[in-house]
Amino acid sequence: MAIIRAEIGKRDQETKEAIIAELTDVLVKYGSPRENTHVILYEVSYDNWAKGGVTYNNRKRAQETS
């Protein structure tokens, strides 16, 4: 059994399903049985995700005003 856990920013359902499918394909390519390959996506709000002490939402707002 293989488990992939990925933390991502908010995405629409279609994009999440594409990410899941492609991550699964990578593990299957390297020998994991498809039916035993699990993908868990953790969606993190960009208000709770920061780099250098500044949230990504605040970074985006700052770019839009410059």
CYANA upper distance limits for C-alpha pairs under 8 A (distance plus 0.5 A):
  1 MET  CA     32 SER  CA      7.48
  1 MET  CA     33 PRO  CA      7.99
  1 MET  CA     36 ASN  CA      5.34
  1 MET  CA     37 THR  CA      6.37
  1 MET  CA     38 HIS  CA      8.25
  2 ALA  CA     27 LEU  CA      8.22
  2 ALA  CA     32 SER  CA      7.14
  2 ALA  CA     36 ASN  CA      6.91
  2 ALA  CA     37 THR  CA      5.33
  2 ALA  CA     38 HIS  CA      6.60
  3 ILE  CA     37 THR  CA      6.48
  3 ILE  CA     38 HIS  CA      5.17
  3 ILE  CA     39 VAL  CA      6.30
  3 ILE  CA     40 ILE  CA      8.03
  4 ILE  CA     23 LEU  CA      8.28
  4 ILE  CA     37 THR  CA      8.43
  4 ILE  CA     38 HIS  CA      6.70
  4 ILE  CA     39 VAL  CA      5.25
  4 ILE  CA     40 ILE  CA      6.65
  5 ARG  CA     39 VAL  CA      6.53
  5 ARG  CA     40 ILE  CA      5.35
  5 ARG  CA     41 LEU  CA      6.46
  5 ARG  CA     42 TYR  CA      7.86
  6 ALA  CA     39 VAL  CA      8.29
  6 ALA  CA     40 ILE  CA      6.92
  6 ALA  CA     41 LEU  CA      5.55
  6 ALA  CA     42 TYR  CA      6.56
  7 GLU  CA     41 LEU  CA      6.49
  7 GLU  CA     42 TYR  CA      5.17
  7 GLU  CA     43 GLU  CA      6.49
  7 GLU  CA     44 VAL  CA      7.26
  8 ILE  CA     41 LEU  CA      7.44
  8 ILE  CA     42 TYR  CA      6.63
  8 ILE  CA     43 GLU  CA      5.61
  8 ILE  CA     44 VAL  CA      6.56
  9 GLY  CA     43 GLU  CA      5.89
  9 GLY  CA     44 VAL  CA      5.64
  9 GLY  CA     45 SER  CA      6.57
  9 GLY  CA     46 TYR  CA      6.85
 10 LYS  CA     43 GLU  CA      6.04
 10 LYS  CA     44 VAL  CA      6.97
 10 LYS  CA     45 SER  CA      6.85
 10 LYS  CA     46 TYR  CA      8.16
 11 ARG  CA     15 THR  CA      6.66
 11 ARG  CA     16 LYS  CA      6.78
 11 ARG  CA     43 GLU  CA      8.40
 12 ASP  CA     16 LYS  CA      6.87
 13 GLN  CA     17 GLU  CA      6.67
 14 GLU  CA     18 ALA  CA      6.84
 15 THR  CA     19 ILE  CA      6.71
 16 LYS  CA     20 ILE  CA      6.67
 16 LYS  CA     41 LEU  CA      8.45
 17 GLU  CA     21 ALA  CA      6.62
 18 ALA  CA     22 GLU  CA      6.64
 19 ILE  CA     23 LEU  CA      6.55
 20 ILE  CA     24 THR  CA      6.58
 20 ILE  CA     39 VAL  CA      6.64
 21 ALA  CA     25 ASP  CA      6.69
 22 GLU  CA     26 VAL  CA      6.89
 23 LEU  CA     27 LEU  CA      7.20
 23 LEU  CA     39 VAL  CA      7.96
 24 THR  CA     28 VAL  CA      6.70
 24 THR  CA     34 ARG  CA      7.50
 24 THR  CA     37 THR  CA      6.92
 24 THR  CA     38 HIS  CA      7.95
 24 THR  CA     39 VAL  CA      7.58
 25 ASP  CA     29 LYS  CA      6.51
 25 ASP  CA     34 ARG  CA      8.36
 26 VAL  CA     30 TYR  CA      7.11
 27 LEU  CA     31 GLY  CA      6.96
 27 LEU  CA     32 SER  CA      5.91
 27 LEU  CA     37 THR  CA      7.91
 28 VAL  CA     32 SER  CA      5.05
 28 VAL  CA     33 PRO  CA      6.38
 28 VAL  CA     34 ARG  CA      6.27
 28 VAL  CA     37 THR  CA      8.25
 32 SER  CA     36 ASN  CA      7.55
 32 SER  CA     37 THR  CA      7.01
 33 PRO  CA     37 THR  CA      6.87
 44 VAL  CA     48 ASN  CA      7.12
 44 VAL  CA     49 TRP  CA      7.31
 45 SER  CA     49 TRP  CA      7.00
 46 TYR  CA     50 ALA  CA      7.90
 46 TYR  CA     55 THR  CA      6.95
 46 TYR  CA     56 TYR  CA      5.75
 46 TYR  CA     57 ASN  CA      5.93
 47 ASP  CA     55 THR  CA      6.20
 47 ASP  CA     56 TYR  CA      7.12
 47 ASP  CA     57 ASN  CA      6.24
 47 ASP  CA     58 ASN  CA      8.33
 48 ASN  CA     55 THR  CA      7.14
 49 TRP  CA     55 THR  CA      5.98
 49 TRP  CA     56 TYR  CA      6.64
 50 ALA  CA     54 VAL  CA      5.58
 50 ALA  CA     55 THR  CA      4.34
 50 ALA  CA     56 TYR  CA      6.03
 51 LYS  CA     55 THR  CA      6.88
 51 LYS  CA     56 TYR  CA      7.65
 54 VAL  CA     58 ASN  CA      6.94
 54 VAL  CA     59 ARG  CA      7.08
 55 THR  CA     59 ARG  CA      6.77
 56 TYR  CA     60 LYS  CA      6.60
 57 ASN  CA     61 ARG  CA      6.72
 58 ASN  CA     62 ALA  CA      6.59
 59 ARG  CA     63 GLN  CA      6.77
 60 LYS  CA     64 GLU  CA      6.76
 61 ARG  CA     65 THR  CA      6.90
 62 ALA  CA     66 SER  CA      6.85
